[in-house]
Amino acid sequence: MNPSQSPCDDLPATLHAHLTDAVATLTLARSQKRNALSEETILGIETFFRSLDPQVRAVVINAEGDHFCAGLDLSEMTSRDTLAGVAHSRMWHRVFEQIEGGGVPVIAALKGAVVGGGLELAAACHIRVAEESTFYAFPEGRRGIFVGGGGSVRVSRLIGLARMTDMMLTGRRYDGTEGEAIGLSQYVVPAGASDKTAHELAQQIVGNAPQTTFAVLQALPRIAESNPRDGFLIEALMAAIAQGTDDAKARMQSFLDGSAGKVTDS
């Protein structure tokens, strides 16, 4: 693959994409609206993930402007009746499952507002890198609505039901440092560094064994949701499958020969 080629040519103007080696980057490009998510944008995200080249080994989602995403484009809600609202929510669920449940690790580079649907999008990613300017909130409670993009499931898992309840009832905000402490991100970095850090992490991930990436993305979430008895069995089966591959055997031999890097304290 050539550097900086486009991985998808059929995206709306609110999204930009490019491909460098095995890392694809999807950019939210509606900065004048703080990257609010329109239906067109959500469907564009689905198109992007369904069209990924098989050689893509990691994806970074970032954003233009000062904010990652201020949430759902509320101007589109006024004309929906109840059934249309259900269909709209289920569409978001379908699209975000493409992110969370696909075969490619996805890293979100966060800054500024990560609010409502923007937080739901971030929560569907596997790794979140937040700048110190990041702030998280669920203002839906004060607007008379409820989360509809999977936040009640994904964000509750990340931070716990009590914190999610507090955010929804009181409009509580967490800043970037607080968000890392409670589990909304795995990293917090200085202003302007989230995209660079996210791409550095993506490059590390690209070097991982495909069988291990598969196990982490597909087996690990199911183990976490299982009772311990079933989880141990799934773990044993996945461990056996992974270590039985030719790739794993070659990597282990390199380690034993001393030609592979070892874990150190630096």
LINBEL-V736972 format. One line per field, one symbol per residue. ss: DSSP state (~ for helix, > for strand, _ for the rest). phi: phi as a letter, one per 20 degrees, with the letter a starting at -180 (. if undefined). psi: psi as a letter, one per 40 degrees, with the letter a starting at -180 (. if undefined). A space follows every 50 residues. Layout:
# LINBEL-V736972
ss->???
phi->???
psi->???
This chain:
# LINBEL-V736972
ss->____>_________>>>>>>__>>>>>>__~~~___>_~~~~~~~~~~~~ _______>>>>>>_____>__>_~~~_____~~~~~~~~~~~~~~~~~~~ ____>>>>>>__>>>_~~~~~~~~__>>>>>___>>>_~~~~~_______ ~~~~~~~~~_~~~~~~~~~~___>>~~~~~~~____>>>____~~~~~~~ ~~~~~~___~~~~~~~~~~~~~~~~__~~~~~~~~~~~~~~~~__~~~~~ ~~~~~~~_________
phi->.efmeeebeddffeccbbcclddedddfccffdllgeefffgffffggff dffgefdacddcbfnecfaeoffffeefeeeffffffffffggfffffff efecfcddddalfcclffffffffeeccddffffcdaceggfdmccgcdn ffefffffdnffffffffedmgddegfffffeofcecccfgndfffffff fffffgfffgffggfffdegffffeefggffffgfffffffffeffffff fffffffnedfdfced
psi->iiifihehefiieeiiiihhbehihhhhffdefffihiddddddddddde ehhdeheihhhaiiaeidheaigdeeddehaddddddddddddddddddd eaehhhhhhiibhgibdddddddeidhhhhidehiiigeddeeeaiiefe ddddddddeidddddddddeehihaddddddeedieihiiheeddddddd ddddddeihdddddddddddddddeiidddddddddddddddeeiddddd ddddddeeeiiihie.
